[in-house]
Amino acid sequence: MRRKDRQSQSLLDLSRELTAAISLEQVLEIAIRSSASFLNRESVILLPKNGGLEVSLASPGFVVDENELAVAEWAYKHSRPAGHGTDTLPAASLRFVPLLTANAKNPVGVLGVKPNSAEELLTNDQRMQLEGLANLTALALERAILAKTAAQSEMLQNTEKLQSALLNSISHELRTPLASITGVITSLSESEKAHQPSHKLDPATRIELLDSAAGQAHQLNRLVENLLNMTRLEAGSVHLNLEPCDLQDLIGTVLQQFTTRLKDHPLQLEIPNDLPLVTCDAVLIAQVITNILDNACKYSKDGTPITLGVVSHSKTIEVFICDAGEGLEEEELEKVFAKFYRGAHHKNTNGTGLGLSICKGIVEAHGGWIKASLNPDRGVTFRFSLPLNPKKEELDE
């Protein structure tokens, strides 16, 4: 009676542990560990995949050969125990038990246990424990598999929604610069083909059209860069090319691209001359500054100033860009870094809503942080911080 009580308590503890398990991997680990504890035997769990059974987890160093795999598949197809100590294929070195539940037509998998010697057979108590272990494991596996399937289905739906939102968002953003560039090229072409001097464009107009086309081309290039970076971030394939970088030179390079757009916004620079070198991916950090500066120009009225500054600390360096635009609501300061989020005051402004989300991904990949804050008078200040000398293990995390 005491032995039966201990067995019942062990199965009850196993049931609680399996109930608390969240992932499929946790269920498999608990089942293998419990098999060793209950029966003092090595074990293996096989789950269906690609029309057959594959080993999902086994005791350390335990290998299932092709003959044993054939016995496991028989137990799976016929929903009956097979192998060592049974009436079916008893010459096998393992005993395979199908993992059955009341809701499934087929077993969710197969549990195999290996005796310590060919002559050792399970006692009646051990067979009852094995049956209890198999039943509890089957229920936990079914629940974990259903949860994983539901999560994959939800992720697929979210991916489809993301793709749809992305296509809807960028369709207009692509058409506008392309239409402008096409218009400029058409006007210049017609001017060159005109036979009458009065129909030809004067040099000042041609330069103005070319500048407009160049600006639209830069805008189109930024859009493509954002889309590529977003794809890389989503796929987890961003590989940082870390090199010592002079941030002052990097900012100067970015500002050269904004010469035309900053004509309408007085730019105030607050950059010390003695900045230390920062180890970063210069191309990606330039993209971060470009995206934030682009937002500052886009969401600020003409004539309002923009401030770009850098603050050096002992182990980090901080970049901030301050505008005097319409700003954000207090509750939007965190949301603004989400994909496709557009501020309540900026629904009608052109943009995909990806720029700041990309900034967040790039900065965090460097081991830094980025945040937004409201200015005392009006506008928003975006700040991001980078470690001066990031450690590789920190970036890997």
C-alpha positions as CSV (number, residue, x, y, z in Angstrom):
1,M,0.0,0.0,0.0
2,R,2.9,2.4,0.8
3,R,4.4,1.5,-2.6
4,K,1.1,2.2,-4.4
5,D,0.8,5.5,-2.5
6,R,4.3,6.6,-3.6
7,Q,3.5,5.7,-7.2
8,S,0.2,7.6,-7.1
9,Q,2.0,10.6,-5.5
10,S,4.7,10.5,-8.2
11,L,2.1,10.5,-11.0
12,L,0.3,13.4,-9.3
13,D,3.5,15.4,-9.1
14,L,4.1,14.5,-12.8
15,S,0.6,15.7,-13.7
16,R,1.2,19.0,-12.0
17,E,4.6,19.5,-13.7
18,L,3.2,18.7,-17.1
19,T,0.2,21.0,-16.6
20,A,2.6,23.9,-15.8
21,A,4.7,23.1,-18.9
22,I,4.1,25.7,-21.6
23,S,6.1,24.6,-24.6
24,L,6.5,21.3,-26.5
25,E,10.2,21.2,-25.6
26,Q,9.3,21.5,-21.8
27,V,6.8,18.6,-22.1
28,L,9.4,16.4,-23.8
29,E,12.1,17.1,-21.3
30,I,9.8,16.4,-18.3
31,A,8.6,13.1,-19.9
32,I,12.2,11.8,-20.5
33,R,13.3,12.9,-17.0
34,S,10.3,11.2,-15.4
35,S,10.9,8.0,-17.3
36,A,14.4,7.7,-15.8
37,S,13.0,8.6,-12.4
38,F,10.0,6.2,-12.5
39,L,11.6,3.2,-14.3
40,N,15.3,3.8,-14.1
41,R,15.5,3.4,-17.9
42,E,16.7,5.3,-20.9
43,S,13.9,6.5,-23.1
44,V,13.0,8.3,-26.3
45,I,10.0,10.1,-27.6
46,L,9.1,10.1,-31.3
47,L,6.7,12.4,-32.9
48,P,5.1,12.3,-36.4
49,K,6.7,14.4,-39.1
50,N,6.7,14.3,-42.9
51,G,4.7,11.1,-43.0
52,G,6.8,9.2,-40.5
53,L,8.2,9.3,-37.0
54,E,11.3,11.3,-36.0
55,V,13.1,11.3,-32.7
56,S,12.1,14.5,-30.8
57,L,14.0,13.9,-27.6
58,A,16.0,11.1,-26.1
59,S,18.1,10.3,-23.0
60,P,21.6,11.7,-23.3
61,G,23.7,9.5,-25.7
62,F,20.7,7.3,-26.6
63,V,20.4,6.5,-30.3
64,V,17.5,4.7,-32.1
65,D,18.5,2.6,-35.1
66,E,16.4,1.8,-38.2
67,N,15.1,-1.5,-36.8
68,E,13.9,0.1,-33.6
69,L,12.3,2.9,-35.6
70,A,10.3,0.3,-37.6
71,V,9.0,-1.1,-34.4
72,A,8.0,2.3,-33.2
73,E,6.2,3.0,-36.4
74,W,4.2,-0.2,-36.0
75,A,3.2,0.8,-32.5
76,Y,2.1,4.2,-33.9
77,K,0.1,2.9,-36.8
78,H,-1.7,0.2,-34.8
79,S,-2.0,2.1,-31.6
80,R,-0.7,-0.8,-29.6
81,P,2.5,-1.4,-27.6
82,A,5.2,-3.3,-29.4
83,G,8.8,-4.4,-28.9
84,H,10.6,-5.8,-25.8
85,G,8.3,-7.5,-23.3
86,T,5.2,-7.5,-25.6
87,D,3.6,-10.1,-27.9
88,T,4.5,-8.0,-31.0
89,L,8.1,-7.9,-32.3
90,P,9.4,-9.0,-28.8
91,A,13.0,-9.3,-30.2
92,A,13.3,-5.6,-30.2
93,S,15.6,-4.0,-27.6
94,L,13.0,-1.3,-26.7
95,R,9.4,-1.3,-25.6
96,F,7.3,1.3,-27.5
97,V,4.1,2.6,-26.2
98,P,1.7,4.8,-28.3
99,L,0.8,8.1,-26.7
100,L,-3.0,8.0,-27.0
101,T,-5.6,10.6,-26.1
102,A,-9.4,10.4,-26.2
103,N,-9.7,13.3,-28.6
104,A,-7.2,12.2,-31.3
105,K,-7.8,9.5,-33.9
106,N,-4.1,8.7,-34.0
107,P,-1.5,8.7,-31.3
108,V,0.3,12.0,-30.8
109,G,3.6,10.1,-30.7
110,V,5.4,7.1,-29.3
111,L,7.3,6.6,-26.1
112,G,10.1,4.1,-26.1
113,V,11.9,2.7,-23.0
114,K,15.0,0.6,-23.0
115,P,15.7,-2.0,-20.3
116,N,19.1,-2.2,-18.6
117,S,19.5,-5.8,-19.9
118,A,17.8,-8.0,-22.5
119,E,16.4,-10.3,-19.7
120,E,14.9,-7.5,-17.6
121,L,11.2,-7.1,-17.9
122,L,8.8,-4.6,-16.5
123,T,7.0,-5.5,-13.3
124,N,3.3,-5.0,-13.0
125,D,3.9,-1.8,-10.9
126,Q,6.3,-0.5,-13.6
127,R,3.9,-1.3,-16.4
128,M,1.2,0.7,-14.5
129,Q,3.6,3.6,-14.0
130,L,4.6,3.4,-17.7
131,E,1.0,3.5,-18.7
132,G,0.3,6.5,-16.4
133,L,3.4,8.3,-17.7
134,A,2.3,7.6,-21.3
135,N,-1.3,8.9,-20.7
136,L,-0.1,12.1,-18.9
137,T,2.5,12.8,-21.5
138,A,0.1,12.2,-24.4
139,L,-2.4,14.8,-22.9
140,A,0.4,17.3,-22.3
141,L,1.8,16.8,-25.8
142,E,-1.6,17.2,-27.4
143,R,-2.1,20.5,-25.5
144,A,1.3,21.8,-26.4
145,I,1.0,20.8,-30.1
146,L,-2.5,22.5,-30.3
147,A,-1.0,25.6,-28.7
148,K,1.9,25.7,-31.1
149,T,-0.4,25.2,-34.1
150,A,-2.6,28.0,-32.9
151,A,0.4,30.3,-32.4
152,Q,1.6,29.5,-35.9
153,S,-1.8,30.2,-37.3
154,E,-2.0,33.5,-35.5
155,M,1.5,34.4,-36.6
156,L,0.5,33.6,-40.2
157,Q,-2.6,35.8,-39.9
158,N,-0.5,38.6,-38.5
159,T,2.1,38.2,-41.3
160,E,-0.7,38.4,-43.9
161,K,-2.1,41.5,-42.2
162,L,1.4,43.0,-42.1
163,Q,2.0,42.3,-45.7
164,S,-1.4,43.8,-46.6
165,A,-0.7,46.9,-44.5
166,L,2.8,47.2,-46.0
167,L,1.5,47.1,-49.5
168,N,-1.3,49.6,-48.8
169,S,1.1,51.9,-47.0
170,I,3.9,52.0,-49.6
171,S,1.7,52.0,-52.7
172,H,1.1,55.8,-52.5
173,E,4.7,56.4,-51.2
174,L,6.1,54.7,-54.3
175,R,3.7,56.4,-56.8
176,T,4.4,59.9,-55.7
177,P,8.1,60.1,-56.3
178,L,7.9,58.0,-59.4
179,A,5.2,60.2,-60.8
180,S,7.3,63.3,-60.0
181,I,10.4,61.8,-61.6
182,T,8.5,60.7,-64.7
183,G,7.0,64.2,-65.0
184,V,10.4,65.9,-64.8
185,I,11.9,63.5,-67.4
186,T,8.9,64.0,-69.7
187,S,9.1,67.8,-69.5
188,L,12.8,67.8,-70.2
189,S,12.4,65.4,-73.1
190,E,9.6,67.5,-74.7
191,S,11.7,70.6,-74.2
192,E,14.7,69.1,-76.0
193,K,12.4,67.9,-78.9
194,A,10.7,71.3,-79.3
195,H,11.6,73.0,-82.6
196,Q,10.6,76.5,-81.5
197,P,12.8,78.3,-78.9
198,S,9.8,79.6,-77.1
199,H,8.8,76.0,-76.2
200,K,12.2,75.1,-74.8
201,L,12.8,75.4,-71.0
202,D,15.2,78.0,-69.8
203,P,18.3,76.8,-67.8
204,A,16.9,77.9,-64.4
205,T,13.7,75.9,-65.0
206,R,15.7,72.8,-66.0
207,I,17.9,73.1,-62.9
208,E,14.8,73.4,-60.8
209,L,13.2,70.4,-62.4
210,L,16.4,68.3,-62.0
211,D,16.7,69.3,-58.3
212,S,13.1,68.2,-57.8
213,A,13.7,64.9,-59.5
214,A,16.9,64.4,-57.4
215,G,14.9,65.1,-54.2
216,Q,12.2,62.6,-55.2
217,A,14.9,60.0,-56.1
218,H,16.4,60.5,-52.6
219,Q,13.0,60.0,-51.0
220,L,12.4,56.9,-53.1
221,N,15.9,55.6,-52.0
222,R,15.1,56.2,-48.3
223,L,11.8,54.3,-48.7
224,V,13.6,51.3,-50.3
225,E,16.3,51.4,-47.6
226,N,13.6,51.4,-44.9
227,L,11.8,48.4,-46.5
228,L,15.0,46.5,-46.8
229,N,16.1,47.2,-43.3
230,M,12.6,46.3,-42.0
231,T,12.8,43.0,-43.8
232,R,16.2,42.3,-42.4
233,L,15.2,43.2,-38.8
234,E,12.0,41.0,-39.1
235,A,14.1,38.1,-40.3
236,G,16.7,38.6,-37.6
237,S,19.4,38.8,-40.3
238,V,21.0,42.1,-39.3
239,H,24.7,41.6,-39.2
240,L,26.6,44.6,-37.7
241,N,29.8,45.8,-39.4
242,L,31.3,47.3,-36.3
243,E,34.1,49.7,-36.8
244,P,35.4,52.8,-35.0
245,C,33.4,55.8,-36.3
246,D,33.8,59.5,-36.1
247,L,30.2,60.5,-35.4
248,Q,30.8,64.2,-36.4
249,D,31.9,63.1,-39.9
250,L,28.9,60.7,-40.1
251,I,26.5,63.4,-39.2
252,G,28.1,65.7,-41.8
253,T,27.6,63.1,-44.5
254,V,23.9,62.7,-43.5
255,L,23.3,66.5,-43.6
256,Q,24.7,66.7,-47.1
257,Q,21.6,64.7,-48.2
258,F,19.3,67.2,-46.5
259,T,20.7,70.4,-48.0
260,T,17.5,71.1,-50.0
261,R,15.1,70.1,-47.2
262,L,16.9,72.0,-44.5
263,K,16.5,75.3,-46.4
264,D,13.1,75.7,-44.8
265,H,14.3,74.7,-41.3
266,P,17.2,76.6,-39.5
267,L,19.5,73.9,-38.3
268,Q,21.2,74.3,-34.9
269,L,24.2,72.0,-34.3
270,E,25.3,71.2,-30.7
271,I,28.3,68.8,-31.4
272,P,31.5,69.0,-29.3
273,N,34.8,69.0,-31.2
274,D,36.4,66.4,-28.9
275,L,34.0,63.5,-29.4
276,P,35.4,60.0,-28.9
277,L,35.2,57.4,-31.6
278,V,32.2,55.1,-31.3
279,T,32.2,51.5,-32.4
280,C,29.2,51.0,-34.6
281,D,27.8,50.1,-38.0
282,A,28.2,53.5,-39.7
283,V,25.7,52.7,-42.5
284,L,23.0,51.7,-40.1
285,I,23.5,54.5,-37.7
286,A,23.4,56.9,-40.6
287,Q,20.0,55.4,-41.5
288,V,18.8,56.1,-37.9
289,I,19.8,59.7,-38.0
290,T,18.4,60.1,-41.5
291,N,15.0,58.6,-40.5
292,I,14.7,60.9,-37.4
293,L,15.8,64.0,-39.3
294,D,13.4,63.1,-42.1
295,N,10.6,63.0,-39.6
296,A,11.6,66.3,-38.1
297,C,11.5,68.0,-41.5
298,K,8.3,66.3,-42.5
299,Y,6.3,67.0,-39.3
300,S,7.5,70.6,-38.7
301,K,6.2,73.7,-40.4
302,D,8.5,75.7,-42.6
303,G,10.6,78.2,-40.7
304,T,10.7,76.2,-37.5
305,P,14.2,75.3,-36.2
306,I,15.6,71.8,-35.8
307,T,18.4,71.0,-33.3
308,L,20.8,68.1,-33.8
309,G,23.3,67.5,-30.9
310,V,25.6,64.9,-29.4
311,V,26.4,64.3,-25.7
312,S,29.4,62.2,-24.7
313,H,29.3,60.1,-21.5
314,S,31.9,57.9,-19.9
315,K,30.7,54.6,-21.6
316,T,28.0,55.8,-24.0
317,I,27.4,58.5,-26.6
318,E,23.9,60.1,-27.0
319,V,22.5,61.7,-30.1
320,F,19.4,63.9,-30.0
321,I,17.2,65.6,-32.6
322,C,14.7,68.2,-31.5
323,D,12.0,69.7,-33.6
324,A,9.3,72.3,-33.1
325,G,6.4,70.5,-34.8
326,E,2.9,69.7,-33.7
327,G,4.3,66.9,-31.4
328,L,2.7,63.9,-30.0
329,E,0.3,63.0,-27.2
330,E,1.8,61.8,-23.9
331,E,0.5,58.2,-24.5
332,E,2.0,58.1,-28.0
333,L,5.6,58.4,-26.9
334,E,6.0,54.6,-26.7
335,K,3.6,53.7,-29.5
336,V,5.5,55.8,-32.0
337,F,8.2,53.1,-32.3
338,A,5.7,50.4,-33.4
339,K,5.4,49.4,-37.0
340,F,3.0,51.4,-39.1
341,Y,2.1,53.7,-36.2
342,R,1.2,57.2,-37.3
343,G,0.7,60.0,-34.7
344,A,-2.9,61.3,-34.2
345,H,-1.9,64.7,-35.7
346,H,-0.2,63.2,-38.7
347,K,-2.6,60.8,-40.3
348,N,-2.7,62.7,-43.6
349,T,1.1,63.2,-43.8
350,N,2.9,61.0,-46.3
351,G,4.9,58.1,-44.8
352,T,4.8,54.4,-44.1
353,G,5.2,54.5,-40.4
354,L,8.3,52.3,-40.5
355,G,11.1,54.8,-40.0
356,L,11.1,54.9,-36.2
357,S,10.5,51.2,-35.8
358,I,13.6,50.6,-37.9
359,C,15.5,53.0,-35.8
360,K,14.5,51.1,-32.7
361,G,15.6,47.8,-34.2
362,I,19.0,49.1,-35.3
363,V,19.8,51.0,-32.1
364,E,18.8,48.0,-29.9
365,A,20.9,45.7,-32.1
366,H,23.9,47.9,-31.1
367,G,23.0,47.4,-27.5
368,G,21.6,51.0,-27.1
369,W,18.2,52.6,-26.4
370,I,16.0,55.1,-28.2
371,K,13.2,57.1,-26.7
372,A,11.0,60.2,-27.4
373,S,10.1,63.0,-25.1
374,L,7.9,66.1,-25.4
375,N,9.5,69.5,-25.5
376,P,8.5,72.1,-22.9
377,D,7.1,74.5,-25.5
378,R,6.3,72.4,-28.6
379,G,7.6,69.6,-30.7
380,V,9.4,66.3,-29.8
381,T,13.0,65.3,-29.0
382,F,14.2,61.9,-30.1
383,R,17.3,60.6,-28.3
384,F,19.3,57.4,-28.9
385,S,22.3,56.1,-27.0
386,L,25.1,53.8,-28.2
387,P,27.8,52.1,-26.2
388,L,31.2,53.5,-27.1
389,N,32.8,50.0,-27.2
390,P,30.0,47.3,-27.2
391,K,30.9,43.8,-26.1
392,K,30.1,41.0,-28.6
393,E,28.3,38.9,-26.0
394,E,26.0,41.8,-25.2
395,L,25.1,42.3,-28.9
396,D,24.5,38.5,-29.3
397,E,22.0,38.7,-26.4
